[in-house]
Amino acid sequence: MAADRPPLDRRRHAHRADLAAEALRGMVAAPRFAAGEARQVVKTAVPLREVPDAKARWTTQVLFGERVTLYDECEGWAWVQLASDGYVGYLPASALSERIEAPTHWVRALSTWLYERPDFKSPPSLSLSMNAAVRVVAMEAAFARLVDGRFVPAPHIAEQRWHAPDFVAIAQGFLGVPYLWGGKTPAGIDCSGLLQLAIHASGRPCPRDSDMQLAEVGESAVVGNDLGGLARGDLVFWPGHVGIMLDPARLLHANAHHMAVAVEPLRVAAERIARTGQAIAAVKRLPPQPG
């Protein structure tokens, strides 16, 4: 290994003192390497944590139907890497299934329910959040039947090939949702989770954390010192924070000041954040949506 190589980001590279992913052999030192095994999440919005401790803070949430690579399992905790964004962490092993069902549809509604019968009056069995993935085996009048025999309201899902045409509209649908560090559902969401979820719904890749998004999402936009020249969909970054321009003047963001997803004039947000010593770091603009 090159001595001058910068350390790999543990958020997206599966390596720890005793074990590392086989793909990292020659890049990191570890006494043991593992190729990992495929698993699929079968619970709703499972918190992912940095350490195997139920009291540890969340780093993100893993949605129903997401695929992961399992590298280790111990005392009820699974050390995994997410297929969707490469994030690494710990979640309860009970949330995973060895049986992999290739998804045919994704949840396009903010949230929905699974039912044991195709009857909206029947008790639901599990809630699903936007971007959760499901495998449909039959479409009925008002419900879609999943491979596990449960039913989901047909209007709440879309085929995998369909993507939301406007990621800003997706993000705006979360207006008023409580702020939650590591959250990625209508029950609670943080700034980078909101951006990732909205961009994923539009069919494009997006990393999880705001520093990754700053480095990898969109291109730098030319904006004047007076914050002129902004457009709907522009991404405004501060150190550790990101928001989405709803129009040339208003910022949509999940934030700890309002403890919610809120809309406010960008100037107001920028002035308030500046009082903490943080200036706007960059403005990025996504390319036009393909198709």
C-alpha positions in Angstrom: 0.0 0.0 0.0 1.3 3.4 -0.9 2.4 5.3 2.2 1.1 8.6 0.9 -2.3 7.4 0.0 -5.0 9.2 1.9 -7.1 7.1 4.3 -10.2 5.6 2.8 -13.5 7.1 4.0 -15.0 4.5 6.3 -18.5 5.8 5.5 -18.2 4.2 2.1 -15.4 1.7 2.5 -16.0 -1.4 4.6 -12.9 -1.7 6.7 -12.3 -1.9 10.4 -9.4 -3.2 12.6 -10.3 -6.8 12.3 -12.0 -7.1 9.0 -12.3 -5.5 5.5 -14.1 -6.1 2.3 -12.2 -8.3 -0.2 -12.5 -5.5 -2.7 -10.1 -3.5 -0.5 -7.3 -6.0 -0.4 -4.1 -4.2 -1.1 -5.7 -0.9 -0.2 -6.0 -1.4 3.6 -4.4 -3.5 6.2 -6.6 -6.1 7.9 -6.1 -9.6 9.4 -9.1 -10.9 7.5 -11.0 -10.1 4.3 -14.5 -11.1 3.3 -16.3 -11.1 0.0 -19.6 -10.5 1.7 -23.0 -12.0 1.1 -26.1 -10.5 -0.5 -29.0 -9.6 1.8 -32.2 -7.6 1.4 -33.9 -5.4 4.0 -37.4 -6.6 4.9 -38.2 -4.1 7.7 -39.3 -0.5 7.3 -36.7 2.3 7.5 -34.1 0.6 9.6 -31.5 2.9 11.3 -27.9 2.4 10.2 -25.3 3.2 13.0 -21.6 3.7 13.1 -21.2 1.1 15.9 -23.3 -1.9 17.0 -25.1 -0.1 19.8 -28.8 0.6 20.0 -28.0 3.9 21.7 -25.5 5.1 19.0 -26.6 7.9 16.7 -28.1 7.1 13.3 -26.0 7.8 10.2 -28.9 7.1 7.8 -31.9 4.8 7.3 -32.1 1.8 5.1 -35.5 1.3 3.4 -37.5 -1.8 2.7 -36.3 -3.7 -0.3 -32.8 -2.2 -0.3 -30.0 -4.6 -1.0 -26.9 -4.8 1.1 -23.7 -6.7 1.4 -23.3 -8.5 4.7 -19.6 -8.7 5.9 -20.1 -9.8 9.5 -22.8 -10.7 12.0 -22.3 -10.8 15.7 -24.7 -10.6 18.7 -27.6 -9.6 16.6 -25.8 -6.9 14.7 -25.0 -7.0 11.0 -22.1 -5.0 9.5 -23.2 -4.1 6.0 -22.6 -1.9 3.0 -25.6 -0.5 1.1 -25.9 -1.2 -2.6 -27.7 2.1 -3.2 -25.0 4.6 -2.0 -22.2 2.5 -0.6 -22.8 3.6 3.0 -21.3 1.3 5.6 -22.6 0.6 9.1 -24.5 -1.6 11.5 -28.1 -2.6 11.6 -30.1 -5.3 13.3 -29.5 -8.7 11.6 -33.2 -9.4 12.0 -34.0 -6.7 9.4 -32.3 -8.8 6.7 -33.4 -11.7 4.5 -31.1 -14.1 2.6 -33.8 -14.3 0.0 -33.3 -11.6 -2.7 -36.4 -10.4 -4.6 -35.6 -8.3 -7.6 -37.8 -5.2 -7.2 -40.3 -4.3 -10.0 -41.7 -1.1 -8.4 -40.8 1.6 -6.0 -43.0 3.6 -3.6 -43.7 7.0 -5.1 -46.0 8.3 -2.4 -44.5 9.9 0.8 -45.6 6.7 2.6 -47.9 3.8 2.3 -49.0 0.6 4.0 -48.8 -3.1 3.3 -52.0 -5.1 3.9 -52.6 -8.8 4.3 -55.7 -8.4 2.1 -56.7 -6.1 -0.7 -59.0 -4.2 1.5 -58.3 -0.7 2.8 -60.4 -1.4 5.9 -58.2 -4.3 6.9 -55.4 -3.7 9.5 -52.1 -2.8 7.9 -49.0 -5.0 8.6 -46.1 -2.7 7.7 -45.5 0.9 6.7 -43.3 1.8 3.7 -41.6 5.1 2.9 -40.9 6.8 -0.4 -38.3 5.0 -2.5 -38.9 1.6 -0.8 -38.6 -1.2 -3.3 -41.1 -3.9 -3.8 -41.7 -6.9 -6.2 -45.2 -7.0 -7.7 -46.5 -10.2 -9.0 -50.0 -9.1 -9.9 -51.9 -5.9 -10.4 -55.5 -5.9 -9.2 -58.2 -3.2 -9.3 -56.9 -1.0 -6.5 -54.0 -3.0 -5.0 -50.9 -4.6 -6.2 -50.0 -8.1 -4.9 -46.4 -8.5 -3.8 -44.3 -11.6 -4.0 -44.8 -12.2 -0.2 -48.6 -12.3 -0.6 -49.2 -8.8 0.9 -50.8 -5.9 -0.9 -49.9 -2.3 -1.5 -52.2 0.4 -2.9 -51.6 0.6 -6.6 -51.6 4.4 -6.9 -48.7 4.6 -4.3 -46.2 2.7 -6.5 -44.5 3.1 -9.8 -42.5 0.8 -12.1 -38.8 0.9 -11.6 -38.3 2.5 -15.0 -40.5 5.5 -14.1 -38.8 8.4 -12.4 -40.2 11.6 -10.9 -39.7 14.5 -13.4 -39.0 17.1 -10.8 -36.8 16.4 -7.8 -37.7 19.8 -6.3 -41.4 18.9 -6.2 -40.5 15.6 -4.4 -38.5 17.5 -1.8 -41.3 20.1 -1.4 -43.7 17.3 -0.6 -41.8 16.8 2.7 -42.5 20.4 3.8 -43.3 20.3 7.6 -41.7 16.9 8.2 -39.8 16.9 11.5 -36.0 17.3 11.3 -34.2 14.1 12.4 -30.5 13.5 12.2 -29.9 10.5 10.0 -33.6 10.3 9.0 -34.8 9.7 5.5 -38.6 9.2 5.8 -41.8 11.3 6.3 -41.4 10.6 10.0 -38.2 12.5 10.1 -35.5 13.6 7.8 -32.2 15.6 7.7 -30.9 18.0 5.0 -28.8 15.6 3.0 -31.3 12.8 3.4 -33.9 15.1 1.8 -31.7 15.8 -1.1 -30.7 12.2 -1.6 -34.2 10.9 -1.4 -35.5 13.5 -3.9 -32.7 13.0 -6.4 -33.0 9.2 -6.1 -36.7 9.5 -6.9 -35.8 11.3 -10.0 -33.7 8.3 -11.1 -30.3 9.8 -10.5 -27.5 8.7 -8.1 -26.7 10.8 -5.0 -24.4 10.1 -2.1 -25.7 10.4 1.5 -23.9 13.2 3.3 -23.7 16.9 2.4 -19.9 16.9 2.0 -20.1 14.0 -0.5 -23.0 15.8 -2.3 -20.9 19.0 -2.5 -18.1 17.1 -4.1 -20.1 14.9 -6.4 -23.5 16.3 -7.3 -24.0 18.8 -10.1 -21.7 21.5 -11.4 -20.8 24.9 -9.9 -23.2 27.6 -10.7 -22.2 31.2 -11.2 -24.0 33.3 -8.6 -23.4 37.0 -7.8 -22.4 38.3 -4.4 -25.9 39.6 -4.1 -27.2 35.9 -4.5 -28.6 36.9 -7.9 -28.8 34.4 -10.7 -30.1 31.5 -8.7 -32.7 29.2 -10.2 -35.2 26.5 -9.1 -33.3 23.3 -8.2 -30.0 25.0 -7.4 -28.3 23.4 -4.4 -26.8 25.8 -1.8 -24.1 24.4 0.5 -22.7 25.4 3.8 -20.2 23.3 5.8 -22.3 20.4 7.0 -25.6 21.6 5.4 -27.4 21.7 2.1 -30.7 23.3 0.9 -32.6 23.3 -2.4 -33.8 26.5 -4.1 -37.5 26.4 -4.6 -37.3 29.5 -6.8 -34.7 32.2 -7.3 -35.3 33.6 -3.8 -36.6 30.8 -1.5 -34.7 28.0 0.1 -36.2 24.6 1.0 -34.2 22.7 3.6 -34.5 20.3 6.5 -32.8 22.2 9.4 -32.4 22.2 13.1 -33.4 25.9 13.5 -37.0 25.1 12.5 -36.6 21.4 13.5 -38.5 20.7 10.3 -38.4 20.9 6.6 -39.1 24.6 6.0 -39.1 27.2 3.2 -37.6 30.6 3.9 -35.9 33.4 1.9 -32.3 32.4 1.2 -31.1 35.7 2.5 -32.7 35.1 5.9 -31.2 31.6 6.1 -27.7 32.8 5.0 -27.7 35.7 7.5 -28.7 33.5 10.3 -26.2 30.8 9.5 -23.5 33.5 9.0 -24.0 34.5 12.7 -22.6 31.0 13.6 -19.5 31.7 11.5 -20.5 29.7 8.5 -20.7 31.3 5.0 -22.2 29.7 1.9 -19.6 27.3 0.6 -20.9 26.7 -2.9 -23.9 26.7 -5.2 -24.3 23.6 -7.5 -26.7 23.0 -10.4 -27.8 19.7 -11.7 -27.8 19.0 -15.4 -31.2 18.7 -17.1 -33.1 15.5 -16.5 -32.5 13.0 -19.2 -35.5 12.3 -21.4 
